[in-house]
């Protein structure tokens, strides 16, 4: 019985010993802190803003037969849309028919300025030009005549008409004088007959003479009035002839000359338009560029819309930056543009336009104001095409060849000042520093540190413990946690 009790006691002591070894650390748990560090280096500190957008051609021209090229779209705009403008040439030649003769380019082909792209039959345009030139010649002739005054034939005809009117007036006056004299004689004769009759005693003869006198007086009055009216009419005709003569020999008025000049200018504009139409029967590239649309075939009339479209100039990335970034952006800042599918590496660019009008995009219960920004790409590879997605990173601030530390090494604030924990062997010292540019990655150190020093950027805290579990088993857990460098340093 004693032997069995001793054996049981030894077993209990053994299990207890095992439990003490495994659980012991729990009773006296310990922890230690380890630092993450980095060296003070010399290099560049730069800040940037990022936005997404699409690649586009900076300018697209549309070409039609019979007219000059149009700008279909361009990034040179102040539109809040930050993208394109459109324009369409139109003139009297827009109704002409243009049978296509040759098409010399294809979509995707690069062309140089002045290269022939397509040709069309210009017969209709040439007929319109001839008609416009005839109209211009007539207008120019009238202007020259009005400026030079009437010719000798016109003056001679006007003088002849005036002379005829004067002769008619003088003849009317002479006729009036003759008529008055003849009428006076008739009246005197009739009066003498009455006097002779009254000297006798024949009453019938007296009555006859008096009646004849009354008739002669009535006839004389009517004749004199007619002669006077003829003089009046001739005088009016003569005055009108003199006015007409002055009008015909006088130079044209200022208003007439100005009207003639306006007619000539309008006719000249029509001639110019028709001449341009004849020239534009051959489409040529307005600049070096890439053909992006060909909408015509030989032997078929050209469409009323654009026959050919060409993209001109450097490629651009159009994107929208949030209002929190826009104050940091300036024309001329450099940018790196990552293009999906267009380039394996970022393409360099320059910020060339900021539209100063915000556009808002709704996001749930709030809206975010964004601003359209254009970045012009510098020598992008041929694989970069319009419409590709782009991520634009604009360098908003940068300093080169300066002391720098990881931004996580800073403790403090801009108002209270900053400290950095410097490693001295196994100990640390809180050191005040003066900072310049601070980004999410690096902080520029203007004073307080020297190159090569080691600074603390964070801590790693390790804690180890053990627990016992039921069922007679033992489970040992080792817990490791870490976190960034936090808290401030005493100043």
C-alpha positions as CSV (number, residue, x, y, z in Angstrom):
1,X,0.0,0.0,0.0
2,X,2.9,2.5,0.8
3,X,4.6,1.6,-2.5
4,X,1.4,2.4,-4.4
5,X,1.0,5.8,-2.6
6,X,4.6,6.7,-3.3
7,X,4.1,5.9,-7.0
8,X,1.0,8.1,-7.2
9,X,2.8,10.9,-5.4
10,X,5.7,10.8,-7.9
11,X,3.3,10.9,-10.9
12,X,1.5,13.9,-9.5
13,X,4.8,15.7,-8.8
14,X,5.9,14.9,-12.5
15,X,2.7,16.3,-14.0
16,X,3.0,19.4,-11.8
17,X,6.5,19.9,-12.9
18,X,5.5,19.7,-16.6
19,X,2.6,22.1,-16.0
20,X,5.0,24.6,-14.3
21,X,7.4,24.6,-17.2
22,X,4.7,25.2,-19.8
23,X,2.6,27.6,-17.8
24,X,5.4,29.4,-16.1
25,X,5.9,32.1,-18.7
26,X,2.2,33.1,-18.3
27,X,2.8,34.0,-14.7
28,X,5.7,36.1,-15.6
29,X,4.8,37.4,-19.1
30,X,7.4,39.7,-20.7
31,X,7.4,42.0,-23.7
32,X,10.1,43.8,-25.7
33,X,9.9,46.6,-28.3
34,X,12.0,46.6,-31.4
35,X,12.4,49.5,-33.8
36,X,12.2,49.7,-37.6
37,X,14.8,52.1,-38.9
38,X,16.0,53.9,-42.0
39,X,19.1,55.8,-42.9
40,X,19.2,59.6,-43.6
41,X,19.9,59.8,-47.4
42,X,20.5,62.4,-50.0
43,X,18.1,62.4,-53.0
44,X,14.9,63.8,-54.4
45,X,11.6,64.5,-52.6
46,X,8.7,64.9,-54.9
47,X,4.9,65.3,-54.4
48,X,2.4,64.3,-57.1
49,X,-1.4,64.2,-57.9
50,X,-3.0,61.3,-59.8
51,X,-6.1,61.2,-62.0
52,X,-7.4,58.9,-64.7
53,X,-8.5,59.8,-68.2
54,X,-8.2,58.9,-71.9
55,X,-5.8,59.6,-74.7
56,X,-6.9,61.8,-77.6
57,X,-5.4,63.6,-80.6
58,X,-4.8,67.3,-79.8
59,X,-6.5,68.4,-83.0
60,X,-8.6,66.6,-85.6
61,X,-9.3,68.2,-89.1
62,X,-12.2,67.3,-91.3
63,X,-11.8,67.7,-95.1
64,X,-14.5,68.2,-97.7
65,X,-14.3,68.8,-101.4
66,X,-14.8,72.4,-102.4
67,X,-14.0,74.1,-99.1
68,X,-11.1,74.6,-96.7
69,X,-10.5,72.1,-93.9
70,X,-12.5,72.4,-90.6
71,X,-11.3,71.8,-87.1
72,X,-13.5,68.9,-85.9
73,X,-12.1,68.8,-82.4
74,X,-9.3,70.3,-80.5
75,X,-8.0,70.5,-76.9
76,X,-7.4,74.2,-77.3
77,X,-10.7,75.2,-75.7
78,X,-12.1,76.9,-72.7
79,X,-15.1,74.7,-72.6
80,X,-16.0,73.2,-69.3
81,X,-16.2,69.9,-71.0
82,X,-12.4,70.1,-71.5
83,X,-12.5,68.3,-74.8
84,X,-13.6,69.5,-78.2
85,X,-15.1,72.1,-80.4
86,X,-16.5,71.8,-83.8
87,X,-16.8,74.0,-86.8
88,X,-18.2,73.6,-90.3
89,X,-17.3,75.6,-93.4
90,X,-20.2,76.5,-95.6
91,X,-20.5,78.7,-98.7
92,X,-22.3,78.8,-102.1
93,X,-20.2,75.9,-103.3
94,X,-21.7,73.5,-100.7
95,X,-24.5,72.5,-103.1
96,X,-22.0,71.4,-105.8
97,X,-21.7,67.7,-106.7
98,X,-18.2,66.2,-106.4
99,X,-17.7,62.9,-108.3
100,X,-14.7,61.2,-106.7
101,X,-11.9,60.4,-109.1
102,X,-9.1,59.0,-106.9
103,X,-8.6,58.1,-103.2
104,X,-4.9,58.2,-102.4
105,X,-4.8,57.3,-98.6
106,X,-6.1,54.8,-96.2
107,X,-7.1,54.8,-92.5
108,X,-4.0,54.6,-90.3
109,X,-1.7,56.1,-92.9
110,X,0.8,58.8,-91.8
111,X,0.9,61.8,-94.2
112,X,2.9,65.0,-94.5
113,X,1.7,68.5,-95.0
114,X,0.5,69.2,-98.5
115,X,0.3,65.5,-99.5
116,X,-2.6,64.7,-101.9
117,X,-5.3,62.7,-100.3
118,X,-8.1,62.5,-102.9
119,X,-9.3,64.2,-106.1
120,X,-12.7,64.9,-107.6
121,X,-14.2,66.2,-110.9
122,X,-14.3,70.1,-110.7
123,X,-16.5,70.7,-113.8
124,X,-19.5,72.1,-111.8
125,X,-17.2,74.3,-109.7
126,X,-15.5,75.7,-112.8
127,X,-18.9,76.7,-114.3
128,X,-19.9,78.4,-111.1
129,X,-16.6,80.2,-111.1
130,X,-17.1,81.5,-114.7
131,X,-20.6,82.8,-113.8
132,X,-19.2,84.5,-110.7
133,X,-16.4,86.1,-112.7
134,X,-18.9,87.6,-115.2
135,X,-21.0,89.1,-112.4
136,X,-17.8,90.6,-110.9
137,X,-16.8,92.2,-114.2
138,X,-20.2,93.8,-114.6
139,X,-20.1,95.2,-111.0
140,X,-16.6,96.6,-111.6
141,X,-17.7,98.3,-114.8
142,X,-20.5,100.1,-113.2
143,X,-18.3,101.2,-110.3
144,X,-15.7,102.6,-112.8
145,X,-18.5,104.4,-114.7
146,X,-19.9,106.0,-111.6
147,X,-16.5,107.1,-110.4
148,X,-15.5,108.6,-113.8
149,X,-18.9,110.4,-114.4
150,X,-20.9,110.4,-117.6
151,X,-19.2,109.9,-121.0
152,X,-19.4,112.4,-123.9
153,X,-22.3,110.7,-125.6
154,X,-24.4,110.9,-122.4
155,X,-23.5,114.6,-122.0
156,X,-24.4,115.3,-125.7
157,X,-27.7,113.6,-125.4
158,X,-28.5,115.5,-122.2
159,X,-27.5,118.8,-123.8
160,X,-29.7,118.1,-126.9
161,X,-32.7,117.4,-124.7
162,X,-32.2,120.6,-122.8
163,X,-31.9,122.6,-126.0
164,X,-35.2,121.1,-127.3
165,X,-37.0,122.1,-124.1
166,X,-35.6,125.6,-124.4
167,X,-36.7,125.9,-128.0
168,X,-40.2,124.7,-127.1
169,X,-40.4,127.3,-124.4
170,X,-39.3,130.1,-126.6
171,X,-41.7,129.0,-129.3
172,X,-44.6,129.0,-126.9
173,X,-43.8,132.5,-125.8
174,X,-43.6,133.7,-129.5
175,X,-46.9,131.9,-130.2
176,X,-48.5,133.7,-127.3
177,X,-47.4,137.1,-128.6
178,X,-48.7,136.4,-132.1
179,X,-52.0,135.1,-130.8
180,X,-52.5,138.1,-128.5
181,X,-51.8,140.5,-131.5
182,X,-54.2,138.6,-133.8
183,X,-56.9,138.5,-131.2
184,X,-56.5,142.2,-130.5
185,X,-57.0,142.9,-134.2
186,X,-60.1,140.7,-134.4
187,X,-61.6,142.4,-131.4
188,X,-60.9,145.9,-132.9
189,X,-62.5,145.0,-136.2
190,X,-65.6,143.7,-134.4
191,X,-65.8,146.8,-132.3
192,X,-65.6,149.0,-135.4
193,X,-68.5,147.1,-137.0
194,X,-70.6,147.9,-133.9
195,X,-69.7,151.6,-134.1
196,X,-70.5,151.7,-137.8
197,X,-73.9,150.0,-137.3
198,X,-74.8,152.3,-134.4
199,X,-74.2,155.3,-136.7
200,X,-77.1,154.2,-138.8
201,X,-80.7,153.6,-137.9
202,X,-80.9,149.9,-138.8
203,X,-81.5,148.2,-135.5
204,X,-81.1,144.7,-136.9
205,X,-77.7,145.6,-138.2
206,X,-76.7,147.0,-134.8
207,X,-77.9,143.8,-133.1
208,X,-75.9,141.7,-135.5
209,X,-72.7,143.7,-135.0
210,X,-73.0,143.6,-131.2
211,X,-73.6,139.8,-131.2
212,X,-70.5,139.4,-133.4
213,X,-68.5,141.5,-131.0
214,X,-69.5,139.3,-128.1
215,X,-68.6,136.2,-130.0
216,X,-65.2,137.6,-130.9
217,X,-64.5,138.6,-127.3
218,X,-65.3,135.1,-126.1
219,X,-63.0,133.5,-128.8
220,X,-60.2,136.0,-128.1
221,X,-60.3,135.2,-124.3
222,X,-60.1,131.4,-124.9
223,X,-57.3,131.8,-127.5
224,X,-55.3,134.0,-125.2
225,X,-55.7,131.6,-122.3
226,X,-54.6,128.6,-124.4
227,X,-51.5,130.5,-125.5
228,X,-50.7,131.4,-121.9
229,X,-51.1,127.8,-120.8
230,X,-48.8,126.6,-123.5
231,X,-46.1,129.0,-122.3
232,X,-46.6,127.7,-118.8
233,X,-46.3,124.1,-119.8
234,X,-43.2,124.8,-121.9
235,X,-41.6,126.6,-119.0
236,X,-42.2,123.7,-116.7
237,X,-40.7,121.3,-119.3
238,X,-37.7,123.5,-119.7
239,X,-37.1,123.6,-115.9
240,X,-37.4,119.8,-115.7
241,X,-35.0,119.5,-118.6
242,X,-32.4,121.7,-116.9
243,X,-32.6,119.6,-113.7
244,X,-32.3,116.4,-115.8
245,X,-29.3,117.8,-117.5
246,X,-27.6,118.7,-114.2
247,X,-28.3,115.1,-112.9
248,X,-26.9,113.5,-116.1
249,X,-23.6,115.4,-116.2
250,X,-23.0,115.4,-112.4
251,X,-20.7,112.7,-110.9
252,X,-22.2,109.8,-109.0
253,X,-23.1,110.5,-105.3
254,X,-21.1,109.0,-102.4
255,X,-24.0,106.7,-101.6
256,X,-24.0,105.4,-105.1
257,X,-20.2,104.8,-105.1
258,X,-20.5,103.0,-101.8
259,X,-23.3,100.8,-103.0
260,X,-21.2,99.9,-106.1
261,X,-18.2,99.1,-104.0
262,X,-20.3,96.8,-101.8
263,X,-21.6,95.0,-104.9
264,X,-18.1,94.6,-106.2
265,X,-16.9,93.2,-102.8
266,X,-19.7,90.7,-102.7
267,X,-19.0,89.6,-106.2
268,X,-15.3,89.2,-105.4
269,X,-16.1,87.1,-102.4
270,X,-18.2,84.8,-104.5
271,X,-15.4,84.5,-107.1
272,X,-12.9,83.7,-104.3
273,X,-15.1,81.1,-102.9
274,X,-15.6,79.4,-106.2
275,X,-11.9,79.6,-107.0
276,X,-11.2,78.0,-103.7
277,X,-13.7,75.3,-104.5
278,X,-12.0,74.6,-107.8
279,X,-8.7,74.3,-106.0
280,X,-10.3,72.1,-103.3
281,X,-11.2,69.6,-105.9
282,X,-7.9,68.1,-104.7
283,X,-7.8,67.4,-101.0
284,X,-4.4,67.9,-99.3
285,X,-3.2,67.3,-95.8
286,X,-3.3,70.6,-93.8
287,X,-0.3,69.4,-91.7
288,X,1.7,66.3,-90.8
289,X,-0.6,63.8,-89.2
290,X,-2.5,60.5,-89.2
291,X,-5.5,59.6,-91.3
292,X,-8.3,58.4,-89.0
293,X,-11.3,58.3,-91.4
294,X,-11.8,57.9,-95.2
295,X,-15.5,58.2,-96.2
296,X,-15.4,58.1,-100.0
297,X,-14.8,55.8,-102.9
298,X,-13.6,56.4,-106.5
299,X,-16.5,56.8,-109.0
300,X,-19.0,57.8,-106.4
301,X,-20.2,61.3,-105.4
302,X,-18.5,62.5,-102.3
303,X,-20.6,62.7,-99.1
304,X,-22.0,66.0,-97.8
305,X,-20.1,65.4,-94.6
306,X,-16.4,65.0,-94.1
307,X,-14.7,63.0,-96.8
308,X,-11.4,62.5,-94.8
309,X,-10.4,63.2,-91.2
310,X,-6.8,63.6,-90.0
311,X,-5.5,63.9,-86.5
312,X,-2.8,66.6,-86.1
313,X,-0.2,67.4,-83.5
314,X,0.9,65.6,-80.3
315,X,-1.2,63.1,-78.5
316,X,-2.8,64.3,-75.2
317,X,-4.3,62.8,-72.1
318,X,-7.5,64.3,-71.0
319,X,-8.3,63.7,-67.3
320,X,-10.2,65.2,-64.4
321,X,-8.5,66.1,-61.1
322,X,-10.4,66.5,-57.8
323,X,-10.8,70.0,-56.4
324,X,-8.4,69.1,-53.6
325,X,-5.6,68.7,-56.1
326,X,-6.4,71.5,-58.6
327,X,-4.7,74.2,-56.5
328,X,-1.4,72.3,-56.8
329,X,-1.5,72.1,-60.5
330,X,0.2,74.6,-62.8
331,X,0.7,74.9,-66.5
332,X,4.1,73.5,-67.4
333,X,4.4,70.9,-64.7
334,X,5.8,67.5,-65.7
335,X,3.7,64.4,-65.7
336,X,4.1,60.6,-66.2
337,X,1.3,59.0,-68.1
338,X,0.7,55.3,-67.8
339,X,-1.3,54.0,-70.8
340,X,-3.2,50.8,-70.8
341,X,-2.1,48.7,-73.8
342,X,-0.2,51.5,-75.4
343,X,3.2,51.4,-73.7
344,X,5.0,49.2,-71.3
345,X,6.5,52.2,-69.5
346,X,5.1,55.6,-68.5
347,X,5.1,58.3,-71.2
348,X,6.5,61.7,-70.3
349,X,4.2,64.7,-70.6
350,X,3.6,68.3,-69.8
351,X,0.5,69.9,-68.3
352,X,-0.7,72.3,-71.0
353,X,-4.3,73.2,-70.0
354,X,-6.5,73.5,-66.9
355,X,-10.1,74.3,-67.6
356,X,-11.1,76.8,-64.8
357,X,-14.7,75.6,-64.7
358,X,-15.6,72.6,-62.5
359,X,-17.8,69.7,-63.4
360,X,-19.5,67.7,-60.7
361,X,-20.0,64.0,-60.5
362,X,-22.6,62.5,-58.1
363,X,-21.5,59.9,-55.7
364,X,-24.3,58.7,-53.4
365,X,-25.6,61.6,-51.3
366,X,-22.6,63.8,-52.2
367,X,-21.0,65.3,-55.3
368,X,-17.4,65.8,-56.1
369,X,-16.2,68.8,-58.1
370,X,-13.5,67.9,-60.7
371,X,-11.6,70.0,-63.2
372,X,-10.6,69.0,-66.7
373,X,-6.8,68.9,-67.3
374,X,-4.9,68.3,-70.5
375,X,-1.4,66.7,-70.5
376,X,0.5,66.8,-73.8
377,X,2.5,63.7,-74.3
378,X,6.2,63.9,-75.3
379,X,7.1,61.5,-78.1
380,X,4.6,58.8,-77.3
381,X,5.3,55.5,-79.1
382,X,3.2,54.6,-82.2
383,X,1.3,52.1,-80.1
384,X,-0.4,54.9,-78.2
385,X,-3.8,55.4,-79.8
386,X,-6.7,57.8,-79.2
387,X,-9.3,56.4,-76.8
388,X,-6.9,54.4,-74.7
389,X,-7.2,54.7,-70.9
390,X,-4.5,56.6,-69.1
391,X,-3.4,57.2,-65.5
392,X,-1.8,60.7,-65.2
393,X,0.6,61.4,-62.4
394,X,1.6,65.1,-62.2
395,X,4.6,66.1,-60.2
396,X,3.3,69.1,-58.2
397,X,6.5,69.8,-56.2
398,X,10.0,68.5,-56.0
399,X,13.4,69.3,-54.5
400,X,16.6,67.6,-55.6
401,X,19.8,66.6,-53.8
402,X,18.5,67.2,-50.3
403,X,18.6,65.2,-47.1
404,X,15.6,63.1,-46.6
405,X,14.0,60.6,-44.3
406,X,10.9,58.4,-44.6
407,X,7.8,60.5,-43.7
408,X,6.9,58.0,-41.0
409,X,10.0,59.1,-39.1
410,X,8.5,62.6,-38.3
411,X,6.7,63.2,-35.0
412,X,4.9,66.4,-34.2
413,X,3.2,69.0,-36.4
414,X,3.9,72.0,-38.6
415,X,2.8,74.4,-35.8
416,X,4.5,72.7,-32.8
417,X,7.6,71.5,-34.8
418,X,8.9,68.1,-35.6
419,X,11.2,65.6,-33.9
420,X,13.0,62.5,-35.2
421,X,14.2,59.6,-33.0
422,X,17.9,59.0,-33.8
423,X,19.5,55.7,-33.0
424,X,22.7,55.8,-31.0
425,X,23.8,52.2,-30.7
426,X,21.0,50.5,-28.7
427,X,19.6,53.8,-27.4
428,X,17.6,56.6,-29.1
429,X,17.6,60.4,-28.9
430,X,14.7,62.7,-29.9
431,X,16.3,65.3,-32.2
432,X,14.4,68.4,-33.3
433,X,14.5,68.9,-37.1
434,X,13.5,71.6,-39.6
435,X,11.6,70.2,-42.6
436,X,10.9,71.4,-46.1
437,X,8.8,69.5,-48.5
438,X,6.9,66.6,-46.9
439,X,5.1,63.9,-49.0
440,X,3.5,60.6,-48.2
441,X,6.9,58.9,-48.8
442,X,9.7,61.3,-47.8
443,X,10.3,64.4,-45.8
444,X,13.0,66.9,-46.7
445,X,15.3,67.6,-43.8
446,X,16.7,71.2,-43.8
447,X,18.6,71.0,-40.5
448,X,19.0,68.7,-37.4
449,X,20.4,65.6,-39.2
450,X,23.3,64.5,-41.2
451,X,23.6,62.0,-44.0
452,X,24.1,58.4,-42.9
453,X,22.4,58.7,-39.5
454,X,19.9,56.1,-38.6
455,X,16.4,57.2,-37.6
456,X,13.4,55.3,-36.2
457,X,10.5,54.9,-38.5
458,X,8.3,52.6,-36.3
459,X,8.2,49.9,-33.7
460,X,7.5,46.2,-33.5
461,X,6.2,44.8,-30.2
462,X,6.6,41.0,-29.6
463,X,4.7,39.3,-26.8
464,X,4.9,35.5,-26.0
465,X,2.5,33.6,-23.7
466,X,1.2,30.0,-22.9
467,X,-2.2,28.7,-21.9
468,X,-3.5,25.3,-20.7
469,X,-6.5,23.7,-22.1
470,X,-8.9,21.1,-20.7
471,X,-8.8,17.4,-21.4
472,X,-5.3,17.1,-20.0
473,X,-3.7,18.5,-23.2
474,X,-1.3,21.6,-23.3
475,X,-1.5,24.2,-26.1
476,X,1.3,26.9,-26.4
477,X,0.4,30.0,-28.4
478,X,3.0,32.5,-29.6
479,X,1.4,36.0,-30.3
480,X,3.3,38.5,-32.4
481,X,1.8,42.0,-33.2
482,X,3.3,45.0,-35.0
483,X,2.3,48.5,-35.6
484,X,3.6,51.8,-37.0
485,X,5.7,54.3,-35.0
486,X,3.3,56.3,-32.9
487,X,3.2,58.8,-30.1
488,X,5.2,62.0,-29.7
489,X,8.6,62.8,-28.2
490,X,9.3,65.1,-25.4
491,X,10.7,68.4,-26.5
